[in-house]
Amino acid sequence: QVQLVESGGGSVQAGGSLRLSCAASRYISDTYCMGWFRQAPGKEREGVAVIVFSVGNTYYADSVKGRFTISQVNAKKTLYLQMNSLKPEDTAMYYCAADLSSRCLYGDWYSTNNFGYWGQGTQVTVPS
């Protein structure tokens, strides 16, 4: 079991930046992937960025490429999402997720089905 706690959300003007953090309750040496997902009102949860630790790859949604950067420090205990040039369409609840079962190695990187552990979310609002 692992608990994930997100922080860093808030309201920022278009063009601004935020850095989201995800703190795990323990070192997760057996984690295959970690990632960030978001869900806007009335929409399905979607993948934003994922790290696949075994191969060192990162994946991004087309809508955030070049603006968002996912990173991890401290032996996978902390995950970050640096968000620059924010747009109103980035407004959503952002969730941190972890996969300890290796499903993320075989499925689509953006699939929520790959991840068994989720944080409670942190709200990001970019007013139009």
PAGUBA-728785 format. One record per atom (N, C-alpha, C): residue number from 1; atom name; x, y, z. Coordinates in Angstrom, 1 decimal. Atoms other than C-alpha are relative to their C-alpha. Example, Ala and Ser with C-alpha at 12.3 -4.5 7.8 and 13.67 -1.06 7.14 Angstrom:
# PAGUBA-728785
{site 1,'N',{0.9,-1.2,0.0}};
{site 1,'CA',{12.3,-4.5,7.8}};
{site 1,'C',{0.9,1.2,0.0}};
{site 2,'N',{-0.9,-1.1,0.0}};
{site 2,'CA',{13.7,-1.1,7.1}};
{site 2,'C',{-0.8,1.1,0.8}};
//
This chain:
# PAGUBA-728785
{site 1,'N',{0.8,-1.2,0.0}};
{site 1,'CA',{0.0,0.0,0.0}};
{site 1,'C',{0.9,1.2,0.0}};
{site 2,'N',{-0.7,-1.2,0.1}};
{site 2,'CA',{1.1,3.5,-0.7}};
{site 2,'C',{-1.1,1.1,-0.1}};
{site 3,'N',{0.9,-1.1,0.1}};
{site 3,'CA',{-0.6,6.8,-0.1}};
{site 3,'C',{0.7,1.1,-0.8}};
{site 4,'N',{-0.6,-1.1,0.8}};
{site 4,'CA',{-0.1,9.7,-2.5}};
{site 4,'C',{-0.8,1.3,0.3}};
{site 5,'N',{0.6,-1.2,-0.4}};
{site 5,'CA',{-0.7,13.3,-1.6}};
{site 5,'C',{0.5,1.1,-0.9}};
{site 6,'N',{-0.3,-1.1,0.9}};
{site 6,'CA',{-0.8,16.1,-4.2}};
{site 6,'C',{0.0,1.4,0.7}};
{site 7,'N',{0.0,-1.4,-0.5}};
{site 7,'CA',{-0.1,19.8,-3.5}};
{site 7,'C',{0.5,0.9,-1.1}};
{site 8,'N',{-0.5,-1.0,1.0}};
{site 8,'CA',{0.7,23.0,-5.4}};
{site 8,'C',{-1.0,0.6,-0.9}};
{site 9,'N',{1.0,-0.5,0.9}};
{site 9,'CA',{-2.5,23.6,-7.2}};
{site 9,'C',{-0.4,1.4,0.5}};
{site 10,'N',{0.5,-1.3,-0.3}};
{site 10,'CA',{-4.2,27.0,-7.3}};
{site 10,'C',{-0.6,0.7,-1.2}};
{site 11,'N',{0.5,-0.8,1.1}};
{site 11,'CA',{-5.5,29.8,-9.5}};
{site 11,'C',{1.1,0.9,-0.5}};
{site 12,'N',{-1.1,-0.8,0.6}};
{site 12,'CA',{-3.1,31.4,-11.9}};
{site 12,'C',{-0.5,0.6,-1.3}};
{site 13,'N',{0.4,-0.7,1.3}};
{site 13,'CA',{-3.5,33.8,-14.9}};
{site 13,'C',{0.5,-0.8,-1.1}};
{site 14,'N',{-0.4,0.6,1.3}};
{site 14,'CA',{-3.2,32.5,-18.4}};
{site 14,'C',{1.5,0.5,-0.3}};
{site 15,'N',{-1.4,-0.3,0.2}};
{site 15,'CA',{0.5,32.3,-19.3}};
{site 15,'C',{0.9,-0.2,1.2}};
{site 16,'N',{-0.8,0.2,-1.2}};
{site 16,'CA',{1.6,31.7,-15.7}};
{site 16,'C',{0.4,-1.4,0.2}};
{site 17,'N',{-0.6,1.3,-0.3}};
{site 17,'CA',{3.2,28.7,-14.1}};
{site 17,'C',{-0.4,-0.5,1.4}};
{site 18,'N',{0.2,0.6,-1.3}};
{site 18,'CA',{2.6,26.3,-11.3}};
{site 18,'C',{0.8,-1.3,0.0}};
{site 19,'N',{-0.7,1.3,-0.2}};
{site 19,'CA',{4.5,23.3,-9.9}};
{site 19,'C',{-0.8,-0.9,0.9}};
{site 20,'N',{0.7,0.9,-0.9}};
{site 20,'CA',{2.5,20.4,-8.6}};
{site 20,'C',{1.0,-1.0,0.6}};
{site 21,'N',{-0.8,1.0,-0.7}};
{site 21,'CA',{4.0,18.0,-6.1}};
{site 21,'C',{-0.8,-1.2,0.4}};
{site 22,'N',{0.7,1.2,-0.5}};
{site 22,'CA',{3.1,14.4,-5.2}};
{site 22,'C',{0.9,-0.7,0.9}};
{site 23,'N',{-0.8,0.6,-1.0}};
{site 23,'CA',{4.4,13.0,-2.0}};
{site 23,'C',{-0.5,-1.4,0.3}};
{site 24,'N',{0.4,1.4,-0.4}};
{site 24,'CA',{4.4,9.2,-1.5}};
{site 24,'C',{0.3,-0.3,1.4}};
{site 25,'N',{-0.1,0.3,-1.5}};
{site 25,'CA',{4.0,7.8,2.0}};
{site 25,'C',{1.3,-0.8,0.3}};
{site 26,'N',{-1.2,0.7,-0.2}};
{site 26,'CA',{7.1,5.6,1.5}};
{site 26,'C',{0.8,-0.1,-1.3}};
{site 27,'N',{-0.8,0.2,1.2}};
{site 27,'CA',{9.9,4.9,-0.9}};
{site 27,'C',{-0.6,-1.1,-0.8}};
{site 28,'N',{0.7,0.9,0.8}};
{site 28,'CA',{8.5,3.1,-3.8}};
{site 28,'C',{0.9,-0.7,-1.0}};
{site 29,'N',{-1.0,0.6,0.9}};
{site 29,'CA',{11.3,1.0,-5.2}};
{site 29,'C',{-0.6,-0.9,-1.0}};
{site 30,'N',{0.7,1.0,0.9}};
{site 30,'CA',{8.8,-1.4,-6.8}};
{site 30,'C',{-1.0,0.7,-1.0}};
{site 31,'N',{0.9,-0.7,0.8}};
{site 31,'CA',{7.1,1.3,-8.8}};
{site 31,'C',{0.4,-0.1,-1.5}};
{site 32,'N',{-0.4,0.1,1.4}};
{site 32,'CA',{7.0,0.8,-12.5}};
{site 32,'C',{-0.2,1.3,-0.8}};
{site 33,'N',{0.4,-1.2,0.7}};
{site 33,'CA',{5.3,4.0,-13.6}};
{site 33,'C',{-0.6,1.0,1.1}};
{site 34,'N',{0.8,-1.0,-0.7}};
{site 34,'CA',{4.1,7.2,-12.0}};
{site 34,'C',{-0.4,1.1,-1.0}};
{site 35,'N',{0.5,-0.9,1.0}};
{site 35,'CA',{2.1,9.9,-13.7}};
{site 35,'C',{-1.0,1.0,0.6}};
{site 36,'N',{1.0,-1.0,-0.3}};
{site 36,'CA',{-0.2,12.9,-13.6}};
{site 36,'C',{-1.2,-0.2,-1.0}};
{site 37,'N',{1.2,0.0,0.8}};
{site 37,'CA',{-3.8,12.8,-14.8}};
{site 37,'C',{-0.8,1.2,0.4}};
{site 38,'N',{0.9,-1.1,-0.3}};
{site 38,'CA',{-6.5,15.5,-14.9}};
{site 38,'C',{-1.4,-0.3,-0.4}};
{site 39,'N',{1.4,0.1,0.3}};
{site 39,'CA',{-10.2,15.7,-14.9}};
{site 39,'C',{-0.7,1.3,0.1}};
{site 40,'N',{0.8,-1.2,0.0}};
{site 40,'CA',{-12.3,18.7,-15.9}};
{site 40,'C',{-1.4,-0.4,0.2}};
{site 41,'N',{1.4,0.3,-0.2}};
{site 41,'CA',{-15.9,19.0,-15.0}};
{site 41,'C',{-0.7,-0.5,-1.2}};
{site 42,'N',{0.8,0.6,1.1}};
{site 42,'CA',{-18.1,16.8,-17.2}};
{site 42,'C',{0.8,-0.8,-1.0}};
{site 43,'N',{-0.9,0.7,0.9}};
{site 43,'CA',{-15.1,15.1,-18.8}};
{site 43,'C',{0.7,-1.2,0.7}};
{site 44,'N',{-0.6,1.1,-0.5}};
{site 44,'CA',{-13.3,11.9,-18.4}};
{site 44,'C',{1.5,0.3,0.5}};
{site 45,'N',{-1.3,-0.2,-0.5}};
{site 45,'CA',{-10.0,11.6,-16.5}};
{site 45,'C',{1.0,-0.3,-1.2}};
{site 46,'N',{-0.9,0.2,1.1}};
{site 46,'CA',{-7.1,11.9,-19.0}};
{site 46,'C',{1.4,0.1,0.4}};
{site 47,'N',{-1.4,0.0,-0.3}};
{site 47,'CA',{-3.4,11.3,-19.0}};
{site 47,'C',{0.6,1.3,-0.4}};
{site 48,'N',{-0.7,-1.2,0.3}};
{site 48,'CA',{-1.2,14.3,-18.8}};
{site 48,'C',{1.5,-0.3,-0.3}};
{site 49,'N',{-1.4,0.4,0.1}};
{site 49,'CA',{2.3,12.9,-18.3}};
{site 49,'C',{0.3,-1.2,0.9}};
{site 50,'N',{-0.4,1.2,-0.6}};
{site 50,'CA',{3.8,9.6,-17.3}};
{site 50,'C',{1.5,-0.3,-0.1}};
{site 51,'N',{-1.4,0.5,0.0}};
{site 51,'CA',{7.3,8.3,-16.3}};
{site 51,'C',{-0.1,-1.5,0.0}};
{site 52,'N',{-0.2,1.4,-0.1}};
{site 52,'CA',{8.1,4.7,-17.1}};
{site 52,'C',{1.4,-0.2,0.5}};
{site 53,'N',{-1.3,0.0,-0.7}};
{site 53,'CA',{11.0,4.1,-14.7}};
{site 53,'C',{0.9,-1.1,-0.6}};
{site 54,'N',{-0.8,1.1,0.5}};
{site 54,'CA',{12.2,0.8,-16.2}};
{site 54,'C',{0.8,0.3,-1.2}};
{site 55,'N',{-0.7,-0.4,1.2}};
{site 55,'CA',{13.1,2.3,-19.5}};
{site 55,'C',{0.4,1.5,-0.1}};
{site 56,'N',{-0.4,-1.4,0.0}};
{site 56,'CA',{13.5,5.9,-18.5}};
{site 56,'C',{-0.7,0.9,-1.0}};
{site 57,'N',{0.8,-0.8,1.0}};
{site 57,'CA',{10.8,7.2,-20.9}};
{site 57,'C',{-1.0,0.8,0.7}};
{site 58,'N',{1.1,-0.8,-0.4}};
{site 58,'CA',{8.4,10.0,-20.4}};
{site 58,'C',{-0.9,0.2,-1.1}};
{site 59,'N',{1.0,-0.2,1.0}};
{site 59,'CA',{5.2,10.5,-22.2}};
{site 59,'C',{-0.9,1.2,0.4}};
{site 60,'N',{0.9,-1.1,-0.2}};
{site 60,'CA',{3.0,13.6,-22.6}};
{site 60,'C',{-1.2,0.1,-0.9}};
{site 61,'N',{1.2,-0.3,0.9}};
{site 61,'CA',{-0.4,14.5,-23.9}};
{site 61,'C',{0.4,1.0,-1.0}};
{site 62,'N',{-0.4,-1.0,1.0}};
{site 62,'CA',{-0.1,16.4,-27.1}};
{site 62,'C',{-0.3,1.4,0.4}};
{site 63,'N',{0.5,-1.3,-0.4}};
{site 63,'CA',{-2.0,19.3,-25.5}};
{site 63,'C',{1.0,0.7,1.0}};
{site 64,'N',{-0.9,-0.6,-1.0}};
{site 64,'CA',{0.8,19.8,-22.9}};
{site 64,'C',{1.5,0.0,-0.4}};
{site 65,'N',{-1.4,0.1,0.4}};
{site 65,'CA',{4.0,19.0,-24.8}};
{site 65,'C',{0.6,1.3,-0.2}};
{site 66,'N',{-0.7,-1.2,0.1}};
{site 66,'CA',{6.5,21.7,-24.6}};
{site 66,'C',{-0.3,1.0,1.1}};
{site 67,'N',{0.4,-0.9,-1.0}};
{site 67,'CA',{4.7,23.3,-21.7}};
{site 67,'C',{0.2,-0.6,1.4}};
{site 68,'N',{-0.1,0.7,-1.3}};
{site 68,'CA',{4.7,20.7,-18.9}};
{site 68,'C',{1.2,-0.9,0.0}};
{site 69,'N',{-1.1,0.9,-0.2}};
{site 69,'CA',{7.5,18.7,-17.5}};
{site 69,'C',{-0.2,-0.9,1.3}};
{site 70,'N',{0.1,0.9,-1.1}};
{site 70,'CA',{7.3,15.6,-15.3}};
{site 70,'C',{1.3,-0.4,0.5}};
{site 71,'N',{-1.3,0.4,-0.5}};
{site 71,'CA',{10.1,14.7,-13.0}};
{site 71,'C',{-0.2,-0.7,1.4}};
{site 72,'N',{0.1,0.6,-1.3}};
{site 72,'CA',{10.8,12.7,-9.9}};
{site 72,'C',{1.4,0.1,0.7}};
{site 73,'N',{-1.2,-0.1,-0.8}};
{site 73,'CA',{13.3,12.9,-7.1}};
{site 73,'C',{-0.1,-0.9,1.2}};
{site 74,'N',{0.1,0.7,-1.3}};
{site 74,'CA',{14.2,11.1,-3.9}};
{site 74,'C',{-0.5,-1.4,-0.1}};
{site 75,'N',{0.3,1.5,0.2}};
{site 75,'CA',{14.0,7.5,-5.1}};
{site 75,'C',{-1.5,-0.2,-0.1}};
{site 76,'N',{1.5,0.1,0.4}};
{site 76,'CA',{10.4,8.0,-6.5}};
{site 76,'C',{-0.9,0.3,1.2}};
{site 77,'N',{0.9,-0.4,-1.1}};
{site 77,'CA',{9.1,9.4,-3.2}};
{site 77,'C',{-0.7,1.3,-0.3}};
{site 78,'N',{0.6,-1.3,0.3}};
{site 78,'CA',{8.3,12.8,-4.8}};
{site 78,'C',{0.0,0.1,-1.5}};
{site 79,'N',{0.3,-0.2,1.4}};
{site 79,'CA',{6.8,13.4,-8.2}};
{site 79,'C',{-0.4,1.5,-0.2}};
{site 80,'N',{0.3,-1.4,0.3}};
{site 80,'CA',{6.6,16.9,-9.8}};
{site 80,'C',{-0.7,0.1,-1.4}};
{site 81,'N',{0.5,-0.4,1.4}};
{site 81,'CA',{4.7,18.4,-12.7}};
{site 81,'C',{0.2,1.5,-0.1}};
{site 82,'N',{-0.2,-1.5,0.3}};
{site 82,'CA',{6.1,21.8,-13.8}};
{site 82,'C',{-0.9,0.4,-1.1}};
{site 83,'N',{1.0,-0.5,1.0}};
{site 83,'CA',{3.4,23.6,-15.7}};
{site 83,'C',{0.3,1.4,-0.4}};
{site 84,'N',{-0.3,-1.3,0.5}};
{site 84,'CA',{4.3,26.6,-17.8}};
{site 84,'C',{-1.0,0.4,-1.1}};
{site 85,'N',{0.8,-0.5,1.0}};
{site 85,'CA',{2.4,28.8,-20.2}};
{site 85,'C',{-1.4,-0.6,0.1}};
{site 86,'N',{1.3,0.6,-0.3}};
{site 86,'CA',{-0.9,27.7,-18.6}};
{site 86,'C',{-1.1,0.7,-0.8}};
{site 87,'N',{1.1,-0.4,0.8}};
{site 87,'CA',{-4.1,28.0,-20.6}};
{site 87,'C',{-1.3,-0.3,0.8}};
{site 88,'N',{1.2,0.3,-0.7}};
{site 88,'CA',{-7.7,28.1,-19.5}};
{site 88,'C',{-0.5,-1.4,-0.2}};
{site 89,'N',{0.4,1.4,0.2}};
{site 89,'CA',{-8.2,24.7,-21.0}};
{site 89,'C',{0.8,-1.0,0.9}};
{site 90,'N',{-0.7,0.9,-1.0}};
{site 90,'CA',{-5.7,23.3,-18.4}};
{site 90,'C',{-0.7,0.0,1.3}};
{site 91,'N',{0.8,0.0,-1.2}};
{site 91,'CA',{-8.3,24.0,-15.7}};
{site 91,'C',{-0.5,-1.4,0.2}};
{site 92,'N',{0.5,1.3,-0.3}};
{site 92,'CA',{-9.0,20.7,-14.0}};
{site 92,'C',{0.5,-0.4,1.4}};
{site 93,'N',{-0.6,0.6,-1.2}};
{site 93,'CA',{-8.4,18.6,-10.9}};
{site 93,'C',{1.1,-0.9,-0.5}};
{site 94,'N',{-1.1,0.7,0.4}};
{site 94,'CA',{-5.0,17.1,-11.2}};
{site 94,'C',{0.3,-1.1,1.0}};
{site 95,'N',{-0.3,1.2,-0.9}};
{site 95,'CA',{-4.2,13.6,-9.8}};
{site 95,'C',{1.3,-0.6,-0.3}};
{site 96,'N',{-1.2,0.8,0.1}};
{site 96,'CA',{-1.0,11.8,-9.1}};
{site 96,'C',{-0.4,-1.5,0.1}};
{site 97,'N',{0.3,1.5,0.1}};
{site 97,'CA',{-1.0,8.0,-9.8}};
{site 97,'C',{1.3,-0.8,0.0}};
{site 98,'N',{-1.2,0.9,0.0}};
{site 98,'CA',{1.4,5.1,-9.3}};
{site 98,'C',{-0.5,-1.4,-0.4}};
{site 99,'N',{0.3,1.4,0.4}};
{site 99,'CA',{1.5,1.6,-10.8}};
{site 99,'C',{1.1,-0.9,0.6}};
{site 100,'N',{-1.0,0.9,-0.6}};
{site 100,'CA',{3.2,-1.1,-8.7}};
{site 100,'C',{-0.2,-1.4,-0.6}};
{site 101,'N',{0.3,1.3,0.5}};
{site 101,'CA',{1.9,-4.0,-10.9}};
{site 101,'C',{0.6,-0.3,-1.4}};
{site 102,'N',{-0.6,0.1,1.3}};
{site 102,'CA',{3.7,-3.4,-14.2}};
{site 102,'C',{-1.0,0.1,-1.2}};
{site 103,'N',{1.0,-0.1,1.1}};
{site 103,'CA',{0.4,-2.9,-16.2}};
{site 103,'C',{0.4,1.1,-0.9}};
{site 104,'N',{-0.3,-1.2,0.8}};
{site 104,'CA',{1.7,0.4,-17.4}};
{site 104,'C',{1.1,-0.3,-1.1}};
{site 105,'N',{-1.0,0.4,1.0}};
{site 105,'CA',{4.5,-1.4,-19.3}};
{site 105,'C',{-0.6,-0.6,-1.3}};
{site 106,'N',{0.6,0.7,1.1}};
{site 106,'CA',{2.0,-3.1,-21.6}};
{site 106,'C',{-1.2,0.7,-0.6}};
{site 107,'N',{1.2,-0.7,0.6}};
{site 107,'CA',{-1.0,-0.8,-22.0}};
{site 107,'C',{0.4,1.4,-0.5}};
{site 108,'N',{-0.2,-1.4,0.4}};
{site 108,'CA',{-1.4,2.7,-23.4}};
{site 108,'C',{0.5,0.8,1.2}};
{site 109,'N',{-0.5,-0.7,-1.1}};
{site 109,'CA',{0.6,5.1,-21.3}};
{site 109,'C',{-1.0,0.9,0.7}};
{site 110,'N',{1.0,-1.0,-0.5}};
{site 110,'CA',{-2.4,7.4,-20.8}};
{site 110,'C',{-1.2,-0.7,0.7}};
{site 111,'N',{1.2,0.7,-0.5}};
{site 111,'CA',{-4.8,4.7,-19.6}};
{site 111,'C',{0.0,0.0,1.5}};
{site 112,'N',{0.2,0.0,-1.4}};
{site 112,'CA',{-6.1,5.1,-16.1}};
{site 112,'C',{0.0,-1.4,0.6}};
{site 113,'N',{0.0,1.3,-0.4}};
{site 113,'CA',{-6.5,1.4,-15.9}};
{site 113,'C',{1.3,-0.6,0.4}};
{site 114,'N',{-1.3,0.4,-0.4}};
{site 114,'CA',{-2.8,1.0,-15.5}};
{site 114,'C',{0.4,0.3,1.4}};
{site 115,'N',{-0.5,-0.5,-1.3}};
{site 115,'CA',{-2.6,2.7,-12.2}};
{site 115,'C',{-1.0,-0.4,1.1}};
{site 116,'N',{0.8,0.5,-1.1}};
{site 116,'CA',{-3.8,1.2,-8.9}};
{site 116,'C',{0.0,1.0,1.2}};
{site 117,'N',{-0.1,-0.8,-1.2}};
{site 117,'CA',{-2.9,4.0,-6.5}};
{site 117,'C',{-0.1,1.5,-0.5}};
{site 118,'N',{0.4,-1.4,0.4}};
{site 118,'CA',{-4.3,7.6,-6.7}};
{site 118,'C',{0.0,0.9,1.2}};
{site 119,'N',{0.1,-1.1,-1.0}};
{site 119,'CA',{-4.0,10.8,-4.7}};
{site 119,'C',{-1.4,0.5,0.0}};
{site 120,'N',{1.4,-0.6,-0.2}};
{site 120,'CA',{-7.0,12.9,-3.7}};
{site 120,'C',{-0.2,1.1,-1.0}};
{site 121,'N',{0.1,-1.1,1.0}};
{site 121,'CA',{-6.2,15.6,-6.3}};
{site 121,'C',{0.3,1.3,0.5}};
{site 122,'N',{-0.2,-1.4,-0.3}};
{site 122,'CA',{-5.3,19.2,-6.4}};
{site 122,'C',{-0.5,0.8,-1.2}};
{site 123,'N',{0.7,-0.8,1.0}};
{site 123,'CA',{-7.3,21.9,-8.3}};
{site 123,'C',{0.9,1.0,-0.6}};
{site 124,'N',{-0.7,-1.1,0.8}};
{site 124,'CA',{-5.7,24.0,-11.0}};
{site 124,'C',{-1.1,0.8,-0.8}};
{site 125,'N',{0.9,-0.8,0.7}};
{site 125,'CA',{-7.7,26.9,-12.3}};
{site 125,'C',{0.7,1.1,-0.7}};
{site 126,'N',{-0.6,-1.1,0.8}};
{site 126,'CA',{-6.7,29.2,-15.1}};
{site 126,'C',{-1.2,0.7,-0.6}};
{site 127,'N',{1.2,-0.7,0.4}};
{site 127,'CA',{-9.4,31.8,-15.6}};
{site 127,'C',{0.2,0.5,-1.5}};
{site 128,'N',{0.0,-0.5,1.4}};
{site 128,'CA',{-10.3,32.8,-19.2}};
{site 128,'C',{-0.2,1.5,0.0}};
//
